[in-house]
Amino acid sequence: HDLALPSSGRASGAGDLFGLSLCSGAGGLDLGLTIAMPGYRTVGHVERETYAAAILVARMEEAALDPAPVWDDVASFDGRPWRGAVDIVTAGYPCQPFSVAGKRRGADDPRHLWPHVARIIGEAEPSFVFLENVAHHLRLGFPEVAGGLVGMGYRLAAGLFTAAEVGAPHKRERLFILAHREHDQLADPARLLRDLVEWRQPNGDAADVANATGERQREPA
């Protein structure tokens, strides 16, 4: 990590929000956050798949994503130099250990990368964590993730959303987890939003995202 890390806006609670993207894939989470928060910038990626990393680079060249270095191994990535430099750690860690389309081996699957993601979160200590995975993750593996975040001092809310809700022509359902550090004055979820939005819980009920609790919601049928 012998590079100049950005000066985060965390100290003043203002300015741009900087993100570290783990298991970036083709940059979908990063693009979504850039659209939702015009002041958001991804300043580092970790992605081991060559094809996905090439798409990240292409999107940087097209100016769809901000220029940022790309590392290829989340297992050896050191999050400590990023402490104080990033506000958000995002991760779309592999879904195969939890997907109904796979063998659902969970923690026994060699593609299970959550322990590495959790380690990096603990090292970087961001104000916010934003995660994405398949809906079945609620039934397999979610307690480990939620417990790990709570153990690191985060409150979290989880919701199931479909691609159709943002205009896509299909209903693929995904789990999103938003966590913020307790007792951190700058870790206010409202800082992430230009306008108040409805946060839909897995049971269909609505809740104010700024007041969402870390309690596990009803599992999908």
RAJO-V450327 format. One line per field, one symbol per residue. ss: DSSP state (h for helix, s for strand, l for the rest). A space follows every 50 residues. Layout:
ss=???
This chain:
ss=llllllllhhhlllllsssssslllllhhhhhhhhhlllssssssslllh hhhhhhhhhhhlllllllsssllllllllhhhlllllsssslllllllll lllllhhhlllllhhhhhhhhhhhlllssssssshhhhlllhhhhhhhhh hllssssssssshhhhllllllssssssssslllllllhhhhlllllsss lllllssshhhllllllllll
